[in-house]
Amino acid sequence: MRFFVTCFLTLIGFGWLAGKQQPQITGVITHPGKPLIAVTEFRASGGAASLMSAFNDTVMNDLQSSPLVNFVPRTLYPLQVPQTASQLIPGVAVPGTPINGLRLTDWSLPPVSAGYLGFGYGAEDRGMLVIFGWFYSTDPHIPTLQQAQVFGRVYTASLDQAGAIDAGHRYAADILAVFGGKSLVGTRIVFVSNRSGAKEIWVMNWDGTNQKQLTHYGSISTFPSASPDGHIVAFTTYAPGYPAIRMISIDTGRQLPFYNQRASMNAFVTFTPDSKHVIYSSTAGGGPAQLYMANIDGSNFHRITDSGAIEVEAKINPKTGTDLVDTSGRSGLPQIYHMNLEGTDVRRLSAGTGEAVNPSWSPDGDHIAFAWTKGFDPGNYNIFVMDVVSGELTQLTSNEGRNENPSWAPDGLHIVYSSKRGRDSQIWVMNADGSGKHPLTQIGYNEKPVWVNAEK
Amino acid sequence: MRKRRALLTPAIVLTLAAAAGCHKKAPPPPPPPPPQAAPAPAKPTINYFTAEPSTITSGESATLRWSVTNATTVEIDNGIGQVSPDGRRAVTPTATTEYTLTATNAGGTSTATATVTVSIPPPPAAPPAQPSATPAQILAQQVHDIHFDYDKSDIRPSEEPIVQQDAAALKQIFAMDPNFSVTVEGHCDERGSAEYNLALGDRRAESVKNALVSMGVPASNLKTISYGKERPLCTESTEECWARNRRVHFSAGQ
């Protein structure tokens, strides 16, 4: 297979020998026009040797699943690869010289045809795993090797599989950050689980590891949300005897002050981008739940909407901080509406058929993910994404249970959601185009995930 | 014999005369009456047969009294049967009854009657109101759930009578115990989103509370809460189960 591919590429690449760094045809293209990245398999000696396959697989998976870059398969790589920056040989090889893998041109030219090269090695140092990782541009117009280096870093981790995986995530995140990717490292997902015997708020790492119980009220605690600075989790709990808002520190679980208006119901907190104000729903006015804005501790509250219909699930635009979407009953069955923070300039975003609920902004403010029955029976929800400007719709789930509560990852490339199949409900993740769906939880009934930014 | 007797008589007379002082000769004593034929026997005599009191109300008793002479059997009807010639008996007729006493001997039968009149009792006084049930019991047994249509919180006409019955029972509860508190719970079926259902359940509870208050139930004794779809009565995905879950339920206290 490799021989065939090499021949094919050589024929194609013949016309590209002038040194174009990003030919239009290569072995595998997943994202046309995106940079081609090659990353070698890192090796190590001693106690770190057995951990490197976990590191390498993690790097490859993270880069392959990102739509920001195209990962060049390792089958195309030269047999010899650099392990340290000092092993790189500058300049262009004399034509006819066999490829040895130590020149950047060995990587920029066919068959690899990569625009960027990552390489390095691992070692055991004083009981820790240490990974040296470099990342270079292979652009032949860059005059010196030193200027071609994008970064060179040391990653320290525990000397075990988990450490190797974590280091792999971090190295891949640093590579993606070069191309505008926001890293998922350090991000978390808060969700609701009943596995302790009552519905409580839980938290886990973005990849589903380290699932931890945050609240212990033994009541019904649900509808979590998080501050953009990653520090605070807000939620609604029946612990005081009626549904009320509480806020806790995500790290310590310590309760933070929040003033609940006198009302039968206070719920659904959303934060402004500076994490200083909130908007939430309350029945304090006596009629159906309406939107109120307040300081982050609940003080200085004032009413925003007066629709005479149910207004819930307000979500402030994380990019602009000046507008919001919510779920409203003002036209009958629940639909998604858009308005500014004063509650004016109201327009309906959803089609008006079926029930449209659970809106969630993409980090760049261009898209809304939401759950919609789309003219099916009530209760038959799927996840859709809407372009806020054009209204263009994409359906991300179908024929796979009842799918709700989508929440975008900070990288804008992944969406976490809940999927209920029969009596069982679990947290799933998918790419923002609907591909790559996989579950993050297995135990208990899990729902209402919210992706939390890494703490600033 | 005649001779002897004839001799005897003057002898007695002479004796008597001699005893009397021999004044005069006494007139001869009247001869004994000749033996009579046995007379025809008399019927029994009922000396009296009375009922006291003669008028009673249903459930009360009267006493029959009688005295009979010269009877071999004495009977009273209406189930009393044979009795002694003198006696008394308590009776409790449920309706006006004429008792007949029959006294019999060889000479014949004598009868007498006594009537006990039973008057219609007056209607009983109304029984006093009995608070035998506690407020919690009345709540559990007489205050029923109200049901709603999908995505609606208005009270549909078919539910109006239940609301009225609930209002009456609640007013009774709060009159018995002004400190008793009732929570009006709003619930939804599983199909809508949990977020929207939290607010919809609140509308249902509020709607029912408003209706009850307009019927005179004191507002300060009613609290509202919504459980959205968090506390279903049943979990089947059927119309029947969904309809059961779309409800307002009443519970004690807060």
Interface residues (C-beta under 8 A of the other chain):
Chain A: K199 I220 T222 F223 T236 G241 Y242 P243 S264 M265 A267 F268 S281 T283 G286 G287 P288 A289 I310 V312 E313 T327 G329 G332 L333 P334 E355 V357 N358 A371 D377 P378 G379 Y381 E404 R423 K448
Chain B: Y150 D151 E190 R191 G192 S193 A194 E195 Y196 L198 A199 L200 D202 R203 A205 E206 T224 I225 S226 Y227 E230 T235 S237 Q254
